[in-house]
Amino acid sequence: MNGFKKINQQELTIRPAMEQDAPILLSLIKELAVFEKLAEKVINSEEAVRETLFGPKAYAEAEIAYWDGEPAGMVIFFHNYSTFLGKPGLYIEDLFVREEFRGKGIGKALFLECARLAIERRCGRMEWVVLNWNPARMFYEKMGAYPLEEWVIYRMDVDTLKKLIP
């Protein structure tokens, strides 16, 4: 996609995020955290966004959706690797559309942009995690995605990791 697309007589633009977009990305991240009822967990900053997404070692990529020139949503993703497939995968960390822009096809356009990139980059699969109460689950299942029931996600936060290393 990466360009212009007419939807409902409105203009949707999706483009790769650039370093100067750090304030927009941080604002969207914070709005996502509020939506997910996790606002108190956000310790990210514009400086961290610049360093981790646009610094010498970029850990992820982002695309921003604009609706009539207004930032409407984002997707942040990175590559993982499947040892079984012997191929990279594309992992969607966050896909978010601001509330006032939902229902316009923006989320679908961001999702399809990730799918296009995954195919272009010869990925073996695309994965993401959705909170069990999020209505987006129905959207993803309608697109053909399916939940993995045999896998359980485990996590260690940095405090726990530090306890492991003397």
N, C-alpha and C positions, 0 to 999 in steps of 0.2 A: 504494500500500500504506500507507505512513506510519501505522502503527497496530499492531494485534495480529492475529496469525494463528496458528492452531493447526497444528502439524506434529508428528506422532508423539507426541501428548499433551503436547508441550512448548510453551512459549510463545515465539514469535519476535516481537520488536518492532524495527521499523526506524523511525528518526526522524532528522530533520536534526540535524547536530551544532551545538552552541552553544559560545560562547567558553569556558565552564567545562569543556568536553570536551577542551581542548588536551592535557592529560596523557594521556588515553586515546588520542587520535589519535597522539600522538608514540610512545607505546608500541606501537601497532599498526604504525606506519611502521617502527619499528626491528625488529619481528618479521618484517615483510615483507622488509626488507633482509637479515636473516639467512637467510630462506628462499631469497632470490634470490642468495645468496652474495656480497652487496655491502655487508655491515655496515660495513666501513671507509669507505664513501662517505658515510654519513649524518653531516651536520653540522647538521641541523635542530635546533631547540630549541622549547620551549613558547612562548617569546616570539615566535619566527618564525611558528609555527602561528597564534598569536593575531593577529598583524599581517597575515599574508597571507590567512588564511581569514575573519577576523572584523573586520578593521580598516576604516578609511574606504574603502580601495580593496581590496575582497576579490577575489582573483585566481582563486579556485576555491571549490567547495562540497563538503561532505562529509555523508555519512549514516552512522550507526552502527547496526549490528545487535546486538541483545541477545538472548541465549538464556537464558530463566529469570532475567533480571535481570543476567546477566554479559555484559560486552562480548565479542562473539564475532567481529566483523568490521567492515569499513568499505569504503566506496567514496568516492573523491575524484575529482571531475570538474569540467570547465569547458566553456565554449562556445568554439568556433572558428567560422570562417566559410568557406563554399564560394562562391567567385566564380562557379563554373560553375552551381551550383544557385540562387544568389541567396538562400541561406537559412543560418541558423546550423546548426552541428552540435554534438553533444554528444560530448566527448572524455573517455573514462575514463582518468585518469592511473593510478590504483591501485584494484584490487578485491582485497581480502584477507580470508581467514577463518582464524582461529587454528586450528592443527592439531587440537586436541582437539574442535573444533566442526565439522570437515569431514565431509561425507557426510550432512548433515542438511537440505540444501536452502537453506542460508543464502546461499551464493554465488549461486545461481540467483535467490533473492528479491532480493538487492541488484542483480543484473544487470537483472532485470525492472523494478525500481524506476527504474533509469536509462532503460530503454526507455519506460516510462510517462511520465517527465518529458520525454524527447525528443519524444514525440508531443504531449504537452500544450503544449510550448513551440514547436511547429511546426518542429522541426529536420528537415533533409533527410537526415540520416544520423547514425550513432553509430559512433565509431571508438575503437580502443585498440591497444596494442602488447603482445605476449606474447613472453617469451623463448622461443627455439626449442626448448629442452629441457623447458619447463613442460607437465606433463600437462593443464593447463587448456585447452590448445589443442583437445583432443578435445571437451571440454565446450562450448566456443564453437562448434566446427564442428557439433556435434549440435544446437545451438540455431539453426543456419542461417547462421552467420557464415562468411566465407571469407577466406583470406589474400590480400593483394595482392602479387603477385609482380613486377609491373612497376615498383613504387616502392621506392626505397632510402632509408632514413632516414639523414640526416646530422645531426651535432651539433657545436656549438662550445661549449666550456666558457667560463667567465668569464675565465680567464687568456688564452685565445685571442682572445676578443672584445676584451679590453683592448689586445692587440697591434695590432688593426686601427685603433684610435682614438688618434691622437697626443696 
